[in-house]
Amino acid sequence: MKTISIDDLSSLSSQAEQSPRKRMNRNLHSELSDPIQRLAIAMEPDTYIRPHRHLNSWELLTPLRGRFVVLTFDDDGVVIGRAVLGEGVCVVETPVATWHAVLSLDTGGVIFEVKHGPYAPFKEEDFASWSPSADDDAQKELMHWFRDAEVGQRWPGCGVR
C-alpha cells in the first residue's frame, strides 16, 4: 500500500518553499514510464505554472491542502473555464489537448494530479504561445491576473507576445 501522510504533505511543502521553482512533487507511480502518472505537488503561491496542454491525456486535479485556481483557455487565450479547487470544487478534469493553468492561492498548498503516462518533458509547442516563459517578468503579471480571471476574459498581455 502506498500512502501520503499529513507529515509527508508538510515535508513536501517545506521542500517547495526552499525550491527555486517554489514547487516539489512526490510520485506515487513507480516509474516515469508508468501508463498512469499519480503525484502530489506542493505549490507555493509564487510558482508559475505556464499555460500548457497535454496532447495525449486528460488531467485530473484534486486539492490535498489549500486552494487552487484552475483555468482553461481557448487557442487565443480567452478563459473558457474557471474553478477554485478547495473552495466549492473538489475535483477538476481537464480534457485532452485543452490549454490550462493552475495557481496556488495558499502557502503550503498541495494538489494531487493524475494523467496518462509515460512522463514526457514539455516542449515549447506544449505551452500557449500567448503566455510568457518562466524567465520573462511578465509571468508575474499573468499569475496576478489568474487570481480573478473570469470566463470570457483574455489576459491583456496576450497581444504582446
Secondary structure by P-SEA (a helix, b strand, c coil): cccccaaaaaaaaaaaaaccccbbbbbccccccccbbbbbbbbcccccccccccccbbbbbbbccbbbbbbbbcccccccccccccccccbbbbcccccbbbbbcccbbbbbbbbbcccccccccccccccccccccaaaaaaaaaacccccccccccccc
